[in-house]
């Protein structure tokens, strides 16, 4: 941006002197309106525009979190001067004389101050023209003792600014007020604050004017967050159901599923410490983490269960089983962290979006590791029940799981006999045999 600014500044000497200075600005998506208010009614458009610019703008900009307004369809009052070429030629005048007279006469200049022994008062000169009659009295030149005024050579109209934009609300011409949020403000909070201020704004309106909401982008955010919350709850329910389906025990299922709320609550605490909000990316990360945070707990519980089946007591089995499987649980956890944590450190705009996502997933997975090595063994040491044989599956699932086990056995036999034997083992043995024969020669 600095390079562009330097180039524009270098070209300023080649631009006309009476133009507005060029403005170089970066596109910031935070500066786009988050809500559009429509001001319409039976009043003329210039009255609606004037009221919106003079009164509604100040009332809306005082709302907490509002960072300014953007207009749509606004047409403010503008004096239009239509010059008569023949009259100007008869007085030996041109457009430059009119422009010079306007710059000279239509201006307010400081007039100093009046000072007394105890009071000092500033003096203001009302030099600007306010209506067509004032503009018509502006002196252009002196021709042989006769003053030529602007009204002698032009028609002055109290009109509107050029139509640069058009706004309609329910097919009615309107003035749109785009509310922009301040830096760091919450979109939903600002939109809710504007909605709470609407009754007060409606009381300010004169007769024949109405104000309403034409676009509210916070509704899309609320819908997305609601969908993610539903997906998060559904993920917890389905994870618990699948865990119960394969473990076949309600107690062990509850032991495993306790890692879900423990990890999620701990992740919320970490988000609060790091200044994260409950937004689209963090909720997406939590939804993704629901099915992952139970893996370490399942590893630890299965190993403790195996030791108990071999005759060990619950307490030593929990201690030794957790210690035995801890390295595997740590390796599995850090393999997941190695995938998501680098995402948080991407550069550019993508890195800004995915920073909270990567950190949230990594924190949730690390907390699941802590839970699996502390909470899960403790619960197993006190509440785990193991019989000589594993508890049979529920009757409704015994048939499908039996078919699944049979299919897995056939698949293992096929891979071991055909894939490994014919495609990998035999070609490798043949190649090594040929290589040994060549070496012996």
C-alpha positions as CSV (number, residue, x, y, z in Angstrom):
1,X,0.0,0.0,0.0
2,X,2.9,2.4,0.8
3,X,4.3,1.8,-2.7
4,X,1.0,2.7,-4.3
5,X,0.7,5.8,-2.1
6,X,4.2,6.9,-3.2
7,X,3.3,6.5,-6.9
8,X,0.1,8.4,-6.5
9,X,1.9,11.2,-4.6
10,X,4.5,11.4,-7.4
11,X,1.8,11.9,-10.0
12,X,0.0,14.6,-8.1
13,X,1.9,17.4,-9.8
14,X,0.3,16.3,-13.2
15,X,-3.2,16.5,-11.9
16,X,-5.4,19.6,-11.9
17,X,-5.2,21.9,-8.8
18,X,-8.9,22.1,-8.1
19,X,-9.6,18.4,-7.8
20,X,-10.1,16.5,-4.6
21,X,-7.0,14.7,-3.5
22,X,-6.8,11.0,-4.5
23,X,-7.5,8.5,-1.7
24,X,-5.7,5.1,-1.5
25,X,-7.4,2.6,0.8
26,X,-7.2,-1.1,1.3
27,X,-10.3,-3.3,1.0
28,X,-11.4,-4.3,4.4
29,X,-14.4,-6.7,4.6
30,X,-15.1,-5.5,8.1
31,X,-16.0,-2.1,6.6
32,X,-18.9,-3.6,4.6
33,X,-22.4,-3.0,6.1
34,X,-23.8,-5.8,8.3
35,X,-27.3,-4.4,8.2
36,X,-29.3,-2.2,5.8
37,X,-32.1,0.0,7.1
38,X,-34.6,1.4,4.6
39,X,-36.1,4.9,5.1
40,X,-39.0,5.5,2.9
41,X,-42.5,7.0,2.8
42,X,-44.8,9.5,1.1
43,X,-42.4,12.5,1.6
44,X,-40.2,13.7,-1.3
45,X,-36.9,11.9,-1.6
46,X,-34.9,15.0,-0.8
47,X,-36.7,15.5,2.5
48,X,-36.0,11.8,3.4
49,X,-32.4,12.2,2.4
50,X,-32.0,15.4,4.5
51,X,-33.6,13.9,7.6
52,X,-31.5,10.7,7.3
53,X,-28.3,12.7,7.0
54,X,-29.1,15.3,9.7
55,X,-30.8,13.2,12.3
56,X,-30.8,9.4,11.8
57,X,-27.1,9.2,11.1
58,X,-26.2,10.7,14.5
59,X,-28.7,8.5,16.4
60,X,-27.4,5.3,14.8
61,X,-23.7,6.1,15.1
62,X,-24.1,6.3,18.9
63,X,-25.1,2.6,19.1
64,X,-22.4,0.6,20.8
65,X,-20.3,-1.3,18.3
66,X,-21.4,0.8,15.3
67,X,-18.4,1.9,13.2
68,X,-20.2,4.3,10.8
69,X,-22.8,4.4,8.1
70,X,-22.9,3.9,4.3
71,X,-25.6,5.5,2.3
72,X,-27.6,4.0,-0.6
73,X,-29.8,6.1,-2.8
74,X,-29.1,9.3,-0.9
75,X,-29.6,12.5,-2.8
76,X,-28.8,15.6,-0.8
77,X,-29.7,19.2,-1.6
78,X,-27.6,20.8,-4.3
79,X,-27.8,24.2,-5.9
80,X,-27.7,24.0,-9.7
81,X,-26.6,27.0,-11.8
82,X,-27.7,27.0,-15.5
83,X,-25.7,29.7,-17.3
84,X,-27.1,31.6,-20.3
85,X,-24.4,31.8,-23.0
86,X,-25.8,34.8,-24.8
87,X,-26.2,36.9,-21.7
88,X,-22.7,36.0,-20.6
89,X,-21.3,37.0,-24.0
90,X,-23.1,40.3,-23.8
91,X,-21.4,41.1,-20.5
92,X,-18.1,39.7,-21.7
93,X,-18.0,36.9,-19.1
94,X,-17.2,33.3,-19.2
95,X,-17.4,30.2,-17.0
96,X,-14.1,31.0,-15.3
97,X,-15.4,34.3,-14.1
98,X,-18.4,32.6,-12.5
99,X,-16.2,30.0,-10.8
100,X,-13.9,32.7,-9.5
101,X,-16.8,34.7,-8.1
102,X,-18.2,31.6,-6.3
103,X,-14.9,30.8,-4.7
104,X,-14.5,34.5,-3.7
105,X,-18.1,35.2,-2.4
106,X,-19.5,31.9,-1.4
107,X,-17.3,31.3,1.6
108,X,-17.2,31.9,5.3
109,X,-14.0,33.5,6.6
110,X,-12.9,34.1,10.1
111,X,-13.8,37.5,11.3
112,X,-11.7,37.7,14.5
113,X,-13.1,38.3,18.0
114,X,-14.4,41.1,20.2
115,X,-12.6,41.5,23.5
116,X,-13.7,43.4,26.6
117,X,-12.4,43.5,30.1
118,X,-14.1,40.2,31.2
119,X,-15.6,38.7,28.0
120,X,-14.1,37.5,24.7
121,X,-16.5,36.7,21.8
122,X,-15.7,35.2,18.4
123,X,-17.2,37.0,15.4
124,X,-18.7,34.9,12.6
125,X,-19.5,36.3,9.1
126,X,-22.3,34.6,7.3
127,X,-20.8,34.6,3.9
128,X,-22.2,31.5,2.4
129,X,-25.3,31.6,0.2
130,X,-28.3,29.7,1.6
131,X,-31.0,29.8,-1.1
132,X,-31.3,30.7,-4.8
133,X,-31.9,34.3,-4.0
134,X,-28.6,34.6,-2.1
135,X,-26.8,33.0,-5.0
136,X,-28.5,35.3,-7.5
137,X,-27.0,38.3,-5.6
138,X,-23.4,37.2,-6.0
139,X,-21.5,39.9,-7.9
140,X,-19.6,38.7,-11.0
141,X,-18.2,41.9,-12.4
142,X,-18.5,45.7,-12.6
143,X,-19.4,47.0,-16.1
144,X,-19.3,50.8,-16.3
145,X,-20.6,51.3,-12.8
146,X,-23.2,48.5,-13.1
147,X,-22.9,45.4,-11.1
148,X,-23.4,42.2,-13.0
149,X,-24.8,39.6,-10.6
150,X,-25.2,35.8,-11.0
151,X,-28.9,36.1,-11.4
152,X,-28.5,38.3,-14.5
153,X,-26.8,35.5,-16.5
154,X,-28.0,32.3,-15.0
155,X,-31.1,30.4,-13.7
156,X,-30.5,29.1,-10.2
157,X,-32.3,25.9,-9.2
158,X,-32.6,24.5,-5.7
159,X,-32.2,20.8,-6.8
160,X,-30.6,17.6,-5.8
161,X,-27.2,16.0,-6.2
162,X,-26.5,13.8,-9.2
163,X,-28.1,10.4,-9.1
164,X,-25.1,8.1,-8.4
165,X,-27.0,5.3,-6.8
166,X,-30.6,3.9,-6.6
167,X,-32.3,2.2,-3.7
168,X,-35.8,0.7,-3.6
169,X,-37.7,-1.0,-0.8
170,X,-40.8,-2.9,-1.8
171,X,-40.6,-1.1,-5.2
172,X,-40.6,2.3,-3.5
173,X,-37.7,4.8,-3.8
174,X,-35.9,4.8,-0.5
175,X,-32.7,5.9,1.3
176,X,-30.6,2.9,2.5
177,X,-28.6,3.2,5.7
178,X,-25.9,0.6,5.8
179,X,-24.7,0.0,9.4
180,X,-21.0,-1.0,9.7
181,X,-19.5,-2.5,12.7
182,X,-16.5,-1.1,14.6
183,X,-13.2,-2.9,14.7
184,X,-13.4,-6.0,16.8
185,X,-17.2,-5.7,17.4
186,X,-19.5,-8.7,17.3
187,X,-21.8,-8.7,14.2
188,X,-24.7,-10.3,16.0
189,X,-24.4,-8.0,19.1
190,X,-24.4,-4.9,16.9
191,X,-27.4,-6.0,14.8
192,X,-29.3,-6.8,18.0
193,X,-28.5,-3.4,19.4
194,X,-29.8,-1.7,16.2
195,X,-33.0,-3.7,16.5
196,X,-33.4,-2.5,20.1
197,X,-32.9,1.1,19.0
198,X,-35.5,0.8,16.2
199,X,-38.6,1.9,18.3
200,X,-36.7,5.0,19.4
201,X,-35.8,5.8,15.7
202,X,-39.4,5.4,14.6
203,X,-40.5,7.9,17.2
204,X,-38.0,10.4,15.7
205,X,-39.5,10.2,12.2
206,X,-41.8,12.9,11.0
207,X,-45.2,12.1,9.6
208,X,-45.0,10.3,6.2
209,X,-41.7,8.5,6.9
210,X,-41.1,4.9,7.8
211,X,-38.0,2.9,8.7
212,X,-37.5,-0.8,8.5
213,X,-34.8,-3.5,8.1
214,X,-34.2,-4.6,4.5
215,X,-31.1,-6.8,5.1
216,X,-29.8,-8.4,8.2
217,X,-26.6,-10.5,7.8
218,X,-26.7,-11.6,11.5
219,X,-29.5,-14.0,10.6
220,X,-27.2,-16.0,8.4
221,X,-24.7,-16.2,11.2
222,X,-27.3,-17.2,13.7
223,X,-28.6,-20.0,11.4
224,X,-25.1,-21.3,10.8
225,X,-24.3,-21.3,14.5
226,X,-27.6,-23.1,15.2
227,X,-26.8,-25.8,12.6
228,X,-23.4,-26.3,14.1
229,X,-24.8,-26.6,17.6
230,X,-27.2,-29.2,16.3
231,X,-24.4,-31.1,14.6
232,X,-22.4,-30.9,17.8
233,X,-25.2,-32.4,19.9
234,X,-25.9,-35.0,17.2
235,X,-22.2,-36.0,17.1
236,X,-22.2,-36.6,20.8
237,X,-25.3,-38.7,20.6
238,X,-24.1,-40.8,17.7
239,X,-20.7,-41.3,19.2
240,X,-22.3,-42.6,22.4
241,X,-24.6,-44.9,20.4
242,X,-21.8,-46.4,18.3
243,X,-19.6,-46.9,21.3
244,X,-22.4,-48.7,23.1
245,X,-23.1,-50.7,20.0
246,X,-19.6,-52.1,19.9
247,X,-18.8,-52.3,23.6
248,X,-22.1,-53.8,24.6
249,X,-21.9,-52.3,28.1
250,X,-23.6,-49.3,29.4
251,X,-21.0,-48.7,32.2
252,X,-18.0,-48.8,29.8
253,X,-19.9,-46.6,27.4
254,X,-20.5,-44.0,30.1
255,X,-16.8,-44.3,31.1
256,X,-15.7,-43.6,27.5
257,X,-18.3,-40.9,26.8
258,X,-17.3,-38.9,29.9
259,X,-14.2,-37.8,27.9
260,X,-16.5,-35.9,25.5
261,X,-17.9,-33.3,28.0
262,X,-14.6,-33.1,29.9
263,X,-12.6,-32.3,26.8
264,X,-15.2,-29.9,25.4
265,X,-15.6,-28.0,28.7
266,X,-11.9,-27.7,29.0
267,X,-11.7,-26.5,25.4
268,X,-14.2,-23.8,26.2
269,X,-12.0,-22.7,29.2
270,X,-9.0,-22.5,26.9
271,X,-10.9,-20.6,24.3
272,X,-11.9,-18.0,27.0
273,X,-8.3,-17.6,28.1
274,X,-7.1,-17.1,24.5
275,X,-9.9,-14.7,23.7
276,X,-11.7,-16.9,21.2
277,X,-15.4,-16.5,20.7
278,X,-18.1,-19.1,20.0
279,X,-18.1,-18.6,16.2
280,X,-18.4,-20.6,13.0
281,X,-14.8,-21.8,13.0
282,X,-14.6,-22.8,16.7
283,X,-17.9,-24.6,16.6
284,X,-16.8,-26.4,13.4
285,X,-13.6,-27.5,15.3
286,X,-15.6,-28.8,18.3
287,X,-18.0,-30.7,16.0
288,X,-15.0,-32.3,14.3
289,X,-13.4,-33.1,17.6
290,X,-16.4,-35.0,19.0
291,X,-15.5,-38.3,17.3
292,X,-11.8,-38.0,18.0
293,X,-11.7,-37.3,21.7
294,X,-13.0,-40.8,22.6
295,X,-10.2,-42.6,20.8
296,X,-7.6,-42.3,23.5
297,X,-10.1,-43.3,26.2
298,X,-11.1,-46.4,24.2
299,X,-7.4,-47.4,23.9
300,X,-6.8,-47.1,27.6
301,X,-10.1,-48.9,28.6
302,X,-9.5,-51.8,26.2
303,X,-6.0,-52.4,27.6
304,X,-7.3,-52.2,31.2
305,X,-10.2,-54.6,30.3
306,X,-7.7,-57.1,28.8
307,X,-5.6,-57.2,31.9
308,X,-8.7,-57.7,34.1
309,X,-9.8,-60.6,31.9
310,X,-6.4,-62.2,32.7
311,X,-7.2,-62.2,36.4
312,X,-5.7,-58.9,37.7
313,X,-7.5,-56.8,40.2
314,X,-9.1,-53.6,39.0
315,X,-6.8,-51.1,40.7
316,X,-3.4,-52.6,39.6
317,X,-4.9,-53.3,36.2
318,X,-5.9,-49.7,35.8
319,X,-2.5,-48.4,36.9
320,X,-0.4,-50.8,34.8
321,X,-2.8,-50.8,31.8
322,X,-2.8,-47.0,31.6
323,X,1.0,-46.9,32.0
324,X,1.4,-49.7,29.3
325,X,-0.7,-48.0,26.7
326,X,0.3,-44.4,27.5
327,X,3.0,-44.2,24.8
328,X,0.6,-45.5,22.1
329,X,-2.1,-43.0,23.2
330,X,0.4,-40.1,23.2
331,X,1.6,-41.1,19.7
332,X,-2.0,-41.3,18.3
333,X,-2.8,-37.9,19.9
334,X,0.3,-36.1,18.6
335,X,-0.2,-37.5,15.1
336,X,-3.6,-35.7,15.1
337,X,-2.1,-32.5,16.6
338,X,0.6,-32.6,13.9
339,X,-2.1,-32.4,11.3
340,X,-4.3,-29.5,12.7
341,X,-1.8,-27.4,14.6
342,X,0.2,-26.2,11.5
343,X,-3.1,-25.1,10.0
344,X,-3.3,-22.4,12.7
345,X,0.0,-20.9,11.5
346,X,-0.8,-20.4,7.9
347,X,-0.1,-16.9,6.5
348,X,-2.4,-14.4,5.0
349,X,-6.2,-14.3,5.2
350,X,-6.5,-18.1,5.2
351,X,-4.4,-18.2,8.3
352,X,-6.6,-15.7,10.1
353,X,-9.7,-17.8,9.4
354,X,-8.2,-21.1,10.4
355,X,-6.1,-19.9,13.4
356,X,-8.9,-20.5,15.9
357,X,-10.0,-23.7,14.1
358,X,-6.5,-25.3,14.4
359,X,-5.9,-24.2,18.0
360,X,-9.4,-25.4,19.1
361,X,-9.0,-28.9,17.6
362,X,-5.5,-29.3,19.0
363,X,-6.5,-28.2,22.5
364,X,-9.5,-30.6,22.4
365,X,-7.4,-33.5,21.4
366,X,-4.7,-32.8,23.9
367,X,-7.3,-32.6,26.7
368,X,-8.8,-35.9,25.6
369,X,-5.3,-37.4,26.1
370,X,-5.1,-36.0,29.6
371,X,-8.6,-37.3,30.3
372,X,-7.8,-40.8,29.0
373,X,-4.7,-41.1,31.2
374,X,-6.3,-39.7,34.4
375,X,-10.1,-39.9,34.5
376,X,-10.6,-43.2,32.5
377,X,-8.1,-45.3,34.7
378,X,-9.6,-43.9,37.9
379,X,-13.2,-44.8,36.8
380,X,-12.0,-48.3,35.7
381,X,-10.2,-48.8,39.1
382,X,-13.5,-48.3,41.0
383,X,-16.4,-49.2,38.6
384,X,-15.1,-51.5,35.9
385,X,-16.9,-54.9,35.9
386,X,-15.3,-57.8,34.0
387,X,-16.7,-61.4,33.7
388,X,-15.0,-64.6,32.5
389,X,-16.4,-63.9,29.1
390,X,-17.3,-60.6,27.6
391,X,-20.8,-59.5,28.0
392,X,-22.8,-60.5,24.9
393,X,-24.0,-57.9,22.5
394,X,-27.6,-56.7,22.7
395,X,-29.9,-59.1,20.8
396,X,-30.9,-56.5,18.2
397,X,-27.3,-56.1,17.1
398,X,-26.0,-59.7,17.5
399,X,-26.9,-60.7,13.9
400,X,-25.4,-57.7,12.1
401,X,-22.2,-57.8,14.2
402,X,-21.9,-61.6,13.6
403,X,-22.1,-61.0,9.9
404,X,-19.5,-58.3,10.2
405,X,-17.1,-60.5,12.1
406,X,-17.5,-63.3,9.5
407,X,-17.0,-60.8,6.6
408,X,-13.8,-59.5,8.4
409,X,-12.5,-63.1,8.7
410,X,-13.0,-63.8,5.0
411,X,-11.5,-60.5,4.1
412,X,-8.4,-61.2,6.3
413,X,-8.0,-64.7,4.7
414,X,-8.3,-63.2,1.1
415,X,-5.7,-60.5,1.8
416,X,-3.4,-62.9,3.5
417,X,-3.7,-65.7,1.0
418,X,-4.0,-63.9,-2.3
419,X,-2.9,-60.3,-2.0
420,X,0.2,-60.8,0.2
421,X,1.1,-64.3,-0.9
422,X,0.7,-64.0,-4.7
423,X,1.4,-60.4,-5.3
424,X,4.0,-59.5,-2.7
425,X,5.6,-62.6,-1.1
426,X,6.1,-64.9,-4.1
427,X,7.5,-62.2,-6.4
428,X,9.9,-61.0,-3.7
429,X,11.1,-64.6,-3.1
430,X,11.5,-65.2,-6.8
431,X,13.5,-61.9,-7.2
432,X,15.7,-62.6,-4.3
433,X,16.4,-66.2,-5.6
434,X,17.4,-64.8,-9.0
435,X,19.6,-62.2,-7.3
436,X,21.3,-64.9,-5.2
437,X,21.9,-67.1,-8.3
438,X,23.5,-64.2,-10.1
439,X,25.7,-63.5,-7.1
440,X,26.9,-67.1,-6.9
441,X,27.8,-67.1,-10.6
